[in-house]
Amino acid sequence: MTKKSILGVICAMACVTNFALVQPVDAKVMSASEQEQQTRQIEQRVFRGQPRTSSDDAKKATLIVQRLQKRICELNGIEITTDVFQDAHDYKTKVHPMRVVDNYDNACSVGAGYTYIGADYLRNEQIMSFYNQYAHIFCEHTIAHEIGHAIGGHSMLSRRESKNVEEIAEKYSFKTLCALPEGGWGAYLVSIYRDTNRPKTNIEITKSFVKEAGGKISIPDYSNTVYHAKKGGKYNLCPESGRTAENTYFGGQMAECIARGALTVNNLAIIPVPQDLKDNLKFKEDYLIVCQSPKLPNGYRILAGLWGSQDKVMDEWRRMKGLVIAGNGDIEWYNNMRKLTFESGKLNMWTMWLTLAVANDAQNR
């Protein structure tokens, strides 16, 4: 994707699709009306009545969730409809608008295109306010996961048949996150980095990142991706201190670019944050570091955000790029540059140097 087109672009959890169904029926023979009837029965069991969106929090969150659902469905060619399904196979290509429901601490797909996220779940994950892009990305993962269950007809499967549905839905979610403009490996890691249970599929997908990178990276912790330098030594891919979504996203995005052979100094660019990302995902930064290459999905990956005026950001970028090209990007400069930039409060310059230094090392391996 070209810079011009970039500017114009637009969770694995314990789901309730395996609830004891009244009559487990093969999806191929269950009619649309039977699916609808079964869905009402599942809702009664899950919510002890009808799912309700009554609180102001749930109503406001529903509007955001439905906006994110639209992004995901448009990407995957899925129709969002308020009409009751008429054909037995409508569930494969259609879903209903997702709702945030009160007094529920989970997310679920209950069949016939109906999917829900609990308001209590959003509160417990501390994303009810949808305060930044990482909260939105976390929720996109959850939405895509439940859509994966819905279009797979998983609520219509028997317990024996539904053995692998969580793995299927999670891989669908991962594929979806990688195709979104803001997506990539980092987006996926953001959606799971606070999960201490680490479901099997999460672990398998994360291990695949390390394997695809051919030993150039390791991920000891979801929020700490490490790049192994050509001469030995390690670059911790952490623009910030602590276990943060920013570190998680940056490390995963960088790892993907390294694994695909796309991360070079010349492939890096600074662009303004696209308006779509400001409006729909609350990107608050002023500029983005992106890696542009035909080797990447969508032709690019967002790596990190930067703050400040165009003159300030571009001056800092030229200075850091000049240092790296002059040889001050080697691993032995890591600690010194961290002191000169990060520890001095110059976070833009630390993020820039780290990105450029790793790109320079990766391209010369």
C-alpha positions as CSV (number, residue, x, y, z in Angstrom):
1,M,0.0,0.0,0.0
2,T,1.3,3.4,-0.9
3,K,1.6,6.3,1.5
4,K,-1.3,8.0,-0.2
5,S,-3.5,5.0,0.3
6,I,-2.5,4.6,3.9
7,L,-3.7,8.1,4.6
8,G,-7.1,7.2,3.1
9,V,-7.6,3.8,4.8
10,I,-10.1,3.3,6.8
11,C,-10.4,-12.1,22.8
12,A,-9.9,-15.4,23.4
13,M,-12.2,-15.9,26.3
14,A,-14.4,-18.7,27.7
15,C,-17.3,-18.4,25.3
16,V,-20.8,-19.9,25.9
17,T,-21.2,-21.7,22.6
18,N,-20.8,-25.1,24.3
19,F,-23.8,-24.6,26.6
20,A,-25.9,-27.7,27.1
21,L,-28.3,-27.4,24.2
22,V,-31.8,-28.8,24.4
23,Q,-31.3,-30.7,21.1
24,P,-27.9,-30.6,19.5
25,V,-28.7,-30.5,15.8
26,D,-26.4,-30.7,12.7
27,A,-26.2,-27.3,11.2
28,K,-27.0,-28.7,7.8
29,V,-30.5,-29.7,8.7
30,M,-31.5,-27.1,11.2
31,S,-34.0,-24.6,9.6
32,A,-33.8,-20.8,10.2
33,S,-36.8,-20.9,12.5
34,E,-35.3,-23.8,14.5
35,Q,-32.0,-21.8,14.8
36,E,-34.0,-18.8,16.1
37,Q,-35.9,-20.9,18.6
38,Q,-32.7,-22.6,19.8
39,T,-31.1,-19.2,20.2
40,R,-33.8,-18.0,22.6
41,Q,-33.3,-21.1,24.7
42,I,-29.6,-20.5,24.9
43,E,-30.2,-16.8,25.9
44,Q,-32.4,-17.9,28.7
45,R,-29.7,-20.2,30.0
46,V,-26.8,-17.6,29.6
47,F,-28.6,-14.5,30.8
48,R,-31.4,-16.1,32.9
49,G,-33.8,-14.3,30.8
50,Q,-33.5,-11.8,27.9
51,P,-30.2,-10.0,27.3
52,R,-30.7,-6.4,28.4
53,T,-28.9,-3.2,27.4
54,S,-30.4,-0.8,29.9
55,S,-27.6,1.1,31.6
56,D,-26.1,4.2,30.0
57,D,-22.7,2.5,30.0
58,A,-24.0,-0.4,28.0
59,K,-25.8,1.8,25.6
60,K,-22.8,4.0,24.9
61,A,-20.5,1.0,24.6
62,T,-22.9,-0.7,22.2
63,L,-22.5,2.2,19.7
64,I,-18.7,1.8,19.8
65,V,-18.8,-2.0,19.6
66,Q,-21.2,-1.9,16.6
67,R,-18.8,0.6,14.8
68,L,-15.9,-1.8,15.3
69,Q,-18.1,-4.7,14.3
70,K,-18.9,-2.9,11.0
71,R,-15.1,-2.6,10.3
72,I,-14.6,-6.3,10.8
73,C,-17.6,-7.4,8.8
74,E,-16.8,-5.1,5.9
75,L,-13.3,-6.6,5.8
76,N,-14.6,-10.2,5.8
77,G,-17.6,-9.7,3.5
78,I,-20.2,-10.3,6.2
79,E,-23.6,-8.6,6.2
80,I,-24.9,-7.0,9.3
81,T,-28.7,-7.2,9.4
82,T,-31.5,-6.6,11.9
83,D,-33.8,-9.0,10.0
84,V,-34.5,-12.5,11.4
85,F,-32.8,-15.1,9.3
86,Q,-35.0,-16.7,6.7
87,D,-32.6,-19.2,5.1
88,A,-31.0,-22.1,7.0
89,H,-27.5,-21.0,5.8
90,D,-27.8,-17.2,6.5
91,Y,-25.6,-17.7,9.6
92,K,-22.6,-18.3,7.3
93,T,-22.7,-14.8,5.8
94,K,-24.8,-12.6,8.1
95,V,-24.8,-11.4,11.8
96,H,-27.0,-9.1,13.8
97,P,-25.7,-5.9,15.4
98,M,-23.6,-6.9,18.4
99,R,-24.9,-5.6,21.8
100,V,-23.2,-4.8,25.1
101,V,-25.5,-6.4,27.8
102,D,-25.8,-5.6,31.5
103,N,-24.9,-8.0,34.3
104,Y,-22.7,-10.2,32.2
105,D,-19.0,-10.8,32.5
106,N,-18.1,-12.5,29.3
107,A,-18.7,-12.5,25.5
108,C,-20.7,-15.1,23.6
109,S,-22.3,-16.2,20.3
110,V,-25.7,-17.8,20.9
111,G,-26.6,-18.7,17.3
112,A,-28.6,-17.3,14.4
113,G,-26.2,-14.4,14.1
114,Y,-26.6,-13.0,17.7
115,T,-23.5,-12.0,19.6
116,Y,-23.0,-10.2,22.9
117,I,-20.3,-8.7,25.1
118,G,-20.9,-8.1,28.8
119,A,-20.7,-4.6,30.3
120,D,-19.1,-6.2,33.3
121,Y,-16.5,-7.8,31.1
122,L,-15.5,-4.4,29.6
123,R,-15.4,-2.9,33.1
124,N,-13.2,-5.7,34.4
125,E,-10.8,-5.4,31.5
126,Q,-10.7,-1.7,32.2
127,I,-11.8,-0.7,28.6
128,M,-15.4,0.5,29.1
129,S,-14.3,4.0,28.4
130,F,-12.5,3.0,25.2
131,Y,-9.8,5.5,26.1
132,N,-7.3,4.8,23.3
133,Q,-6.5,2.6,20.3
134,Y,-5.4,-0.4,22.4
135,A,-8.8,-0.6,24.1
136,H,-10.4,-0.6,20.7
137,I,-8.0,-3.3,19.4
138,F,-8.7,-5.4,22.4
139,C,-12.4,-5.2,21.7
140,E,-11.9,-5.9,18.0
141,H,-10.3,-9.2,18.9
142,T,-13.3,-10.1,21.1
143,I,-15.8,-9.1,18.4
144,A,-14.0,-11.1,15.7
145,H,-13.7,-14.1,17.9
146,E,-17.4,-14.2,18.5
147,I,-18.2,-13.6,14.8
148,G,-15.9,-16.6,14.1
149,H,-18.2,-18.7,16.3
150,A,-21.4,-17.2,14.7
151,I,-20.5,-17.8,11.1
152,G,-19.1,-21.3,12.0
153,G,-22.5,-22.3,13.3
154,H,-20.8,-23.4,16.5
155,S,-23.9,-23.1,18.7
156,M,-25.6,-25.8,16.6
157,L,-22.9,-28.4,17.3
158,S,-23.0,-31.2,19.8
159,R,-20.4,-31.3,22.6
160,R,-18.4,-33.9,20.6
161,E,-18.5,-31.9,17.4
162,S,-17.5,-28.6,19.2
163,K,-14.2,-29.8,20.5
164,N,-12.1,-27.4,18.5
165,V,-14.4,-24.4,18.1
166,E,-12.4,-22.1,20.4
167,E,-9.3,-22.7,18.3
168,I,-11.2,-22.1,15.1
169,A,-12.7,-18.8,16.4
170,E,-9.4,-17.6,17.8
171,K,-7.6,-18.2,14.5
172,Y,-10.4,-16.4,12.7
173,S,-9.9,-13.5,15.1
174,F,-6.1,-13.5,14.6
175,K,-6.5,-13.5,10.8
176,T,-9.0,-10.6,11.0
177,L,-6.7,-8.6,13.3
178,C,-3.8,-9.0,10.9
179,A,-5.9,-7.7,8.0
180,L,-7.2,-4.5,9.6
181,P,-5.4,-1.2,8.9
182,E,-4.2,-1.0,12.6
183,G,-3.6,-4.7,12.7
184,G,-0.7,-7.1,12.8
185,W,1.1,-9.4,15.3
186,G,1.3,-6.5,17.8
187,A,-2.4,-6.0,17.6
188,Y,-2.9,-9.6,18.4
189,L,-0.5,-9.5,21.3
190,V,-2.3,-6.4,22.7
191,S,-5.5,-8.4,22.7
192,I,-4.1,-11.1,24.9
193,Y,-1.2,-9.6,26.8
194,R,-3.1,-9.3,30.1
195,D,-4.4,-12.8,29.9
196,T,-2.5,-14.8,32.6
197,N,-4.2,-18.1,31.8
198,R,-2.7,-18.1,28.3
199,P,-5.0,-20.5,26.4
200,K,-3.3,-23.1,24.3
201,T,-4.2,-21.4,21.0
202,N,-2.7,-18.1,22.2
203,I,0.5,-19.9,23.0
204,E,0.6,-21.7,19.7
205,I,0.1,-18.5,17.7
206,T,2.8,-16.6,19.7
207,K,5.3,-19.5,19.2
208,S,4.6,-19.3,15.5
209,F,5.8,-15.7,15.5
210,V,9.2,-16.8,16.9
211,K,9.4,-19.6,14.4
212,E,8.6,-17.4,11.5
213,A,11.3,-14.9,12.5
214,G,13.9,-17.7,12.4
215,G,15.3,-17.1,15.8
216,K,15.8,-13.4,15.3
217,I,13.3,-12.6,18.0
218,S,12.0,-14.1,21.3
219,I,8.9,-13.2,23.3
220,P,9.6,-14.0,26.9
221,D,6.5,-12.0,27.8
222,Y,3.7,-10.7,25.7
223,S,4.7,-7.1,26.5
224,N,8.4,-7.7,26.0
225,T,9.5,-8.8,22.5
226,V,13.3,-9.1,22.1
227,Y,15.3,-8.7,18.9
228,H,18.6,-10.7,18.8
229,A,21.3,-8.6,17.2
230,K,23.5,-9.8,14.4
231,K,26.7,-9.4,16.6
232,G,25.0,-10.9,19.7
233,G,23.3,-8.9,22.4
234,K,19.6,-8.0,22.6
235,Y,17.4,-5.0,21.8
236,N,14.4,-5.0,24.1
237,L,11.7,-3.6,21.9
238,C,10.2,-1.4,24.6
239,P,9.5,2.3,23.8
240,E,8.2,2.7,27.3
241,S,9.0,1.3,30.8
242,G,6.8,-1.3,32.4
243,R,4.3,-3.8,31.0
244,T,2.3,-1.6,28.7
245,A,0.1,-2.0,25.6
246,E,2.4,0.3,23.8
247,N,5.4,-2.0,24.3
248,T,3.3,-5.0,23.4
249,Y,2.1,-3.5,20.2
250,F,5.5,-2.1,19.1
251,G,7.3,-5.4,19.8
252,G,4.8,-7.5,17.9
253,Q,4.6,-5.2,14.9
254,M,8.4,-5.0,14.7
255,A,8.6,-8.8,15.0
256,E,6.3,-9.3,12.0
257,C,8.2,-6.9,9.8
258,I,11.5,-8.7,10.7
259,A,10.0,-12.1,10.1
260,R,8.7,-11.0,6.7
261,G,12.0,-9.5,5.7
262,A,10.4,-6.1,5.4
263,L,12.2,-4.1,8.1
264,T,14.8,-1.9,6.5
265,V,15.8,1.7,7.2
266,N,14.6,2.8,3.7
267,N,11.2,1.1,4.3
268,L,10.5,3.2,7.4
269,A,8.5,6.4,7.1
270,I,6.7,9.0,9.2
271,I,3.1,9.8,8.3
272,P,0.3,11.8,10.0
273,V,-2.3,9.6,11.8
274,P,-5.1,8.8,9.3
275,Q,-8.4,10.5,10.2
276,D,-10.1,7.1,10.3
277,L,-7.9,5.9,13.0
278,K,-8.4,9.1,15.0
279,D,-12.2,9.0,14.6
280,N,-12.9,5.3,15.0
281,L,-10.0,4.0,17.2
282,K,-9.0,7.1,19.2
283,F,-5.4,7.2,18.1
284,K,-4.2,10.2,20.0
285,E,-0.7,10.6,18.6
286,D,0.2,13.2,16.0
287,Y,2.3,11.0,13.7
288,L,3.1,7.3,13.1
289,I,6.2,5.4,12.3
290,V,5.2,2.9,9.6
291,C,7.1,0.1,7.7
292,Q,6.1,0.1,4.1
293,S,6.7,-3.0,1.9
294,P,4.8,-5.2,-0.5
295,K,5.9,-8.1,1.7
296,L,3.4,-6.9,4.4
297,P,-0.4,-7.3,4.5
298,N,-2.0,-4.1,3.3
299,G,1.5,-3.0,2.2
300,Y,2.5,-1.6,5.5
301,R,2.5,-2.0,9.3
302,I,2.0,0.8,11.9
303,L,4.9,0.5,14.4
304,A,4.6,3.3,16.9
305,G,3.1,6.7,17.6
306,L,4.9,10.0,17.9
307,W,3.9,13.4,19.5
308,G,4.6,16.9,18.4
309,S,4.6,19.3,15.4
310,Q,5.7,18.2,12.0
311,D,8.9,20.3,12.2
312,K,9.8,18.8,15.6
313,V,9.0,15.2,14.6
314,M,10.8,15.3,11.3
315,D,13.9,17.1,12.8
316,E,14.1,14.3,15.5
317,W,13.7,11.7,12.8
318,R,16.5,13.1,10.6
319,R,18.8,13.3,13.6
320,M,18.2,9.7,14.8
321,K,18.4,8.4,11.2
322,G,21.7,10.1,10.8
323,L,23.1,8.6,14.0
324,V,22.1,5.1,13.0
325,I,23.5,5.4,9.5
326,A,26.8,6.7,10.9
327,G,27.1,3.6,13.0
328,N,25.6,4.7,16.3
329,G,22.8,2.1,16.0
330,D,24.9,-1.0,16.9
331,I,23.9,-3.0,20.0
332,E,26.8,-1.5,22.0
333,W,25.0,1.9,21.7
334,Y,21.8,0.6,23.2
335,N,22.4,1.6,26.9
336,N,24.0,4.9,26.0
337,M,21.2,5.9,23.7
338,R,18.6,4.9,26.2
339,K,20.2,7.2,28.8
340,L,20.5,10.1,26.4
341,T,16.9,9.8,25.1
342,F,14.5,7.7,27.2
343,E,15.9,8.5,30.6
344,S,16.0,12.2,29.6
345,G,12.3,12.2,28.8
346,K,12.9,12.3,25.0
347,L,10.5,9.4,24.2
348,N,10.1,10.3,20.5
349,M,13.8,10.1,20.0
350,W,14.1,6.8,21.9
351,T,11.4,5.2,19.9
352,M,12.9,6.5,16.6
353,W,16.4,5.3,17.4
354,L,15.2,1.9,18.6
355,T,13.2,1.4,15.4
356,L,16.0,2.6,13.1
357,A,18.7,0.7,14.9
358,V,16.9,-2.6,14.7
359,A,16.0,-2.0,11.1
360,N,19.6,-1.3,10.3
361,D,20.8,-4.4,12.0
362,A,18.0,-6.6,10.4
363,Q,18.7,-5.5,6.9
364,N,22.5,-6.2,7.2
365,R,22.2,-9.8,8.6
